Amino acid sequence: MSAKDATLELIIRYGFQVLGAVIILVAGVLAASWIGKAADRSLAPHVKDPPTRRLMVRVIRALVVLLALLIALDKFGFQIAPLVAAVGVAGLGVGIALQGVLGNVIAGLSIIFTKPFRVGEYIEIVGVHGEVVNIELFSTFLVQLDGSRVVIPNRKIVGEILHNFGAVRQLTLTVGVAYGANLNEVIAAAREAVLQNPRVLKQPAPVIGVSELAASTVTLTIQPWVAVPDVVPAKGELYQALVERFRAGNIDIPYPIHEVRLRQNGGQ
């Protein structure tokens, strides 16, 4: 039999099987995409947390593609049971080699389902802080106040002490006034200046009071609450508003004065 005849025989024998398998795989991928979108729409009213919903949709898509792959392999006469056993053995070896990656996945699943923090909340962990913008299986993404992005492997998060600020932050502003000032008037003026800023939340109410008796000033600490994106602009606006309000009310903000005396060698 010539090579041409052998090739023709192979095409006749296996061509339709290959074509059928390709069609099944393409149909499986398209079906997975369509079913995933339908599942996302169906889950949206019931599963409000985006990372959890994305994970469920991805699992559904993966199962559909896996089913299509098994059907395609069946077209070639593969025995599924030995194949599954071989995949299991190979998976064990890959798992040992990729312990760090699998650790991230397991930690990501733990974060998604236990929800120690959610997208939009401000957290501090493993020496970094920022607003949570995305939670994936492998990593969690933060955006800091200066706009920079921080990517934390999920296995670094699980088991660590987590400080979750939520969706708001409390600013700490300090200003000194003269000892002769009427403290009730000072606190009232500071509260008025703070509450006039639209970035400051009415609830929880700002905390304002005397925090220290310094050498030349009475230190006032002002702690308003603002949304996480407003932390940086609100701080500058509030300091400016406090200075202008104190000036308008003739409230003295003293500054350090040093008196220097020169003495001659004769002690005069």
C-alpha positions as CSV (number, residue, x, y, z in Angstrom):
1,M,0.0,0.0,0.0
2,S,1.4,3.4,-1.0
3,A,1.8,6.3,1.4
4,K,-1.0,8.1,-0.4
5,D,-3.4,5.2,0.1
6,A,-2.4,4.9,3.7
7,T,-3.0,8.6,4.3
8,L,-6.3,8.4,2.6
9,E,-7.3,5.4,4.7
10,L,-6.4,7.2,7.9
11,I,-8.4,10.3,6.9
12,I,-11.4,8.2,6.1
13,R,-11.1,6.2,9.3
14,Y,-10.3,9.0,11.8
15,G,-11.2,12.2,9.9
16,F,-14.9,12.3,11.0
17,Q,-13.9,11.4,14.5
18,V,-11.4,14.3,14.7
19,L,-13.9,16.6,13.1
20,G,-16.6,15.5,15.5
21,A,-14.3,15.9,18.5
22,V,-13.4,19.5,17.4
23,I,-17.0,20.4,16.9
24,I,-17.9,19.0,20.4
25,L,-15.0,21.0,22.0
26,V,-16.0,24.3,20.3
27,A,-19.6,23.7,21.2
28,G,-18.6,23.0,24.8
29,V,-16.6,26.2,25.0
30,L,-19.5,28.3,23.5
31,A,-22.0,26.5,25.8
32,A,-19.8,27.2,28.8
33,S,-19.7,30.9,28.0
34,W,-23.4,31.1,27.5
35,I,-24.3,29.0,30.6
36,G,-21.8,31.1,32.7
37,K,-23.5,34.4,31.7
38,A,-26.9,32.9,32.4
39,A,-25.7,31.6,35.8
40,D,-24.3,35.0,36.6
41,R,-27.6,36.7,35.9
42,S,-29.5,34.1,37.9
43,L,-27.1,34.3,40.9
44,A,-26.9,38.1,41.0
45,P,-30.1,38.6,43.0
46,H,-29.1,35.9,45.5
47,V,-25.3,36.1,45.8
48,K,-24.5,39.8,46.4
49,D,-20.7,39.3,46.9
50,P,-19.0,39.6,43.5
51,P,-15.9,37.3,44.3
52,T,-18.2,34.5,45.4
53,R,-20.4,34.9,42.4
54,R,-17.4,34.9,40.0
55,L,-16.0,31.8,41.6
56,M,-19.3,29.9,41.2
57,V,-19.6,31.0,37.6
58,R,-16.1,29.8,36.8
59,V,-16.7,26.4,38.4
60,I,-19.9,26.0,36.3
61,R,-18.0,27.0,33.1
62,A,-15.1,24.6,34.0
63,L,-17.6,21.7,34.5
64,V,-19.2,22.3,31.1
65,V,-15.9,22.4,29.3
66,L,-14.8,19.2,31.2
67,L,-17.9,17.4,30.2
68,A,-17.4,18.4,26.5
69,L,-13.8,17.2,26.7
70,L,-14.9,13.8,28.1
71,I,-17.4,13.4,25.3
72,A,-14.8,14.4,22.7
73,L,-12.4,11.8,24.1
74,D,-15.1,9.2,24.0
75,K,-15.3,9.7,20.2
76,F,-11.8,8.4,20.0
77,G,-12.6,5.3,22.1
78,F,-10.6,6.4,25.1
79,Q,-11.5,4.6,28.4
80,I,-12.4,7.3,30.9
81,A,-11.7,5.4,34.1
82,P,-8.0,4.8,33.4
83,L,-7.7,8.3,32.2
84,V,-9.1,9.7,35.4
85,A,-6.7,7.5,37.4
86,A,-3.8,8.8,35.4
87,V,-4.9,12.4,35.8
88,G,-5.2,11.8,39.6
89,V,-1.6,10.5,39.8
90,A,-0.3,13.3,37.7
91,G,-2.3,15.8,39.7
92,L,-0.6,14.5,42.9
93,G,2.8,15.1,41.5
94,V,1.9,18.6,40.2
95,G,0.3,19.4,43.6
96,I,3.5,18.6,45.4
97,A,5.5,20.7,42.9
98,L,3.1,23.6,43.2
99,Q,2.4,23.8,46.9
100,G,2.7,27.6,47.0
101,V,0.2,28.0,44.1
102,L,-2.3,25.6,45.7
103,G,-1.8,27.3,49.0
104,N,-2.9,30.6,47.4
105,V,-6.0,28.9,45.8
106,I,-7.0,27.3,49.1
107,A,-6.5,30.6,51.0
108,G,-8.4,32.4,48.2
109,L,-11.4,30.1,48.7
110,S,-11.2,30.6,52.4
111,I,-11.2,34.4,52.0
112,I,-14.1,34.3,49.4
113,F,-16.3,32.1,51.6
114,T,-15.5,33.4,55.1
115,K,-15.4,37.1,54.0
116,P,-13.0,38.7,56.5
117,F,-13.2,41.7,54.2
118,R,-15.1,42.7,51.1
119,V,-14.4,44.7,47.9
120,G,-14.6,48.4,48.8
121,E,-13.3,48.1,52.4
122,Y,-10.1,49.5,53.7
123,I,-7.8,47.0,55.3
124,E,-4.3,46.7,56.8
125,I,-2.4,43.4,56.8
126,V,1.2,42.1,56.6
127,G,2.6,45.6,56.8
128,V,0.5,47.0,53.9
129,H,-2.8,48.8,53.7
130,G,-5.3,50.0,51.1
131,E,-8.8,49.7,49.7
132,V,-9.7,46.2,48.5
133,V,-10.5,46.4,44.7
134,N,-10.5,42.8,43.7
135,I,-10.3,39.3,45.4
136,E,-9.1,36.5,43.1
137,L,-8.3,32.9,43.8
138,F,-4.5,33.5,43.8
139,S,-4.2,37.1,45.0
140,T,-6.0,40.1,46.6
141,F,-5.6,43.5,45.1
142,L,-5.4,46.7,47.1
143,V,-5.2,50.4,46.0
144,Q,-3.5,52.7,48.4
145,L,-4.4,56.4,49.0
146,D,-1.7,57.6,46.6
147,G,-3.2,55.4,43.8
148,S,-0.5,52.7,43.9
149,R,-1.6,49.1,43.6
150,V,-0.6,46.3,46.0
151,V,-0.9,42.6,45.1
152,I,-0.9,40.2,48.1
153,P,-0.7,36.4,47.6
154,N,-3.7,35.0,49.4
155,R,-1.6,32.6,51.5
156,K,0.0,35.6,53.1
157,I,-3.4,36.9,54.3
158,V,-4.9,33.8,55.9
159,G,-3.7,33.3,59.5
160,E,-2.4,36.9,59.8
161,I,-3.8,39.7,62.1
162,L,-6.1,41.7,59.9
163,H,-7.3,45.3,60.6
164,N,-10.5,46.0,58.6
165,F,-11.4,49.7,58.7
166,G,-14.5,49.1,56.6
167,A,-15.6,51.7,54.0
168,V,-14.8,54.7,56.1
169,R,-11.7,56.1,57.9
170,Q,-11.3,58.3,61.0
171,L,-8.9,61.2,60.5
172,T,-6.9,62.6,63.4
173,L,-6.2,66.3,63.2
174,T,-4.4,68.4,65.9
175,V,-4.3,72.1,66.4
176,G,-3.0,74.2,69.3
177,V,-4.7,77.2,70.8
178,A,-3.6,79.7,73.4
179,Y,-4.1,79.0,77.1
180,G,-6.2,82.1,77.4
181,A,-8.7,80.9,74.8
182,N,-12.3,80.0,75.8
183,L,-12.2,76.2,75.2
184,N,-16.0,75.9,74.8
185,E,-15.9,78.5,72.0
186,V,-12.8,76.8,70.5
187,I,-14.5,73.4,70.4
188,A,-17.8,74.8,69.0
189,A,-15.8,76.7,66.3
190,A,-13.9,73.5,65.4
191,R,-17.1,71.5,65.2
192,E,-18.7,74.1,62.9
193,A,-15.7,74.2,60.6
194,V,-15.6,70.4,60.4
195,L,-19.3,69.7,59.8
196,Q,-19.4,72.3,57.0
197,N,-17.1,70.1,54.9
198,P,-19.3,67.9,52.6
199,R,-16.8,65.1,52.8
200,V,-17.2,64.7,56.6
201,L,-19.9,62.1,57.6
202,K,-22.6,63.3,59.9
203,Q,-22.7,59.8,61.4
204,P,-20.6,58.7,63.2
205,A,-20.2,62.2,64.7
206,P,-16.8,63.8,64.8
207,V,-14.9,63.4,68.1
208,I,-13.5,66.8,69.3
209,G,-11.7,67.5,72.6
210,V,-8.6,68.6,74.4
211,S,-5.9,65.9,74.1
212,E,-2.8,67.6,75.6
213,L,-1.5,70.5,77.7
214,A,1.7,71.4,75.9
215,A,4.3,73.9,76.9
216,S,2.8,76.9,75.1
217,T,-0.6,75.6,73.8
218,V,-3.6,73.6,74.6
219,T,-3.7,70.8,72.0
220,L,-7.1,70.1,70.4
221,T,-7.7,66.8,68.7
222,I,-10.3,66.6,66.0
223,Q,-11.4,63.2,64.6
224,P,-14.0,63.3,61.9
225,W,-15.1,60.3,59.8
226,V,-14.8,60.3,56.0
227,A,-15.2,57.8,53.1
228,V,-12.0,56.0,52.2
229,P,-11.5,57.9,48.8
230,D,-11.8,61.2,50.7
231,V,-9.1,60.7,53.2
232,V,-6.3,62.7,51.5
233,P,-8.3,65.7,50.1
234,A,-10.4,66.0,53.3
235,K,-7.4,66.3,55.6
236,G,-6.0,69.4,53.7
237,E,-9.5,71.0,53.4
238,L,-10.2,70.6,57.1
239,Y,-6.9,72.1,58.3
240,Q,-7.5,75.1,56.0
241,A,-11.1,75.4,57.3
242,L,-9.9,75.3,60.9
243,V,-7.3,78.0,60.4
244,E,-9.8,80.3,58.6
245,R,-12.5,79.7,61.2
246,F,-10.2,80.4,64.1
247,R,-8.9,83.6,62.5
248,A,-12.5,84.8,61.9
249,G,-13.3,84.1,65.6
250,N,-10.1,85.8,66.8
251,I,-8.9,82.5,68.3
252,D,-5.2,82.6,68.7
253,I,-3.1,79.8,67.3
254,P,0.3,80.4,69.0
255,Y,3.6,79.4,67.6
256,P,6.8,78.8,69.5
257,I,8.9,81.9,70.4
258,H,12.5,81.5,71.5
259,E,14.2,84.3,73.4
260,V,18.0,84.4,72.9
261,R,20.2,86.4,75.3
262,L,23.9,87.1,74.7
263,R,26.1,87.4,77.8
264,Q,29.5,89.0,77.8
265,N,32.5,87.2,79.3
266,G,32.4,89.5,82.3
267,G,28.9,88.3,83.2
268,Q,27.2,91.6,82.2
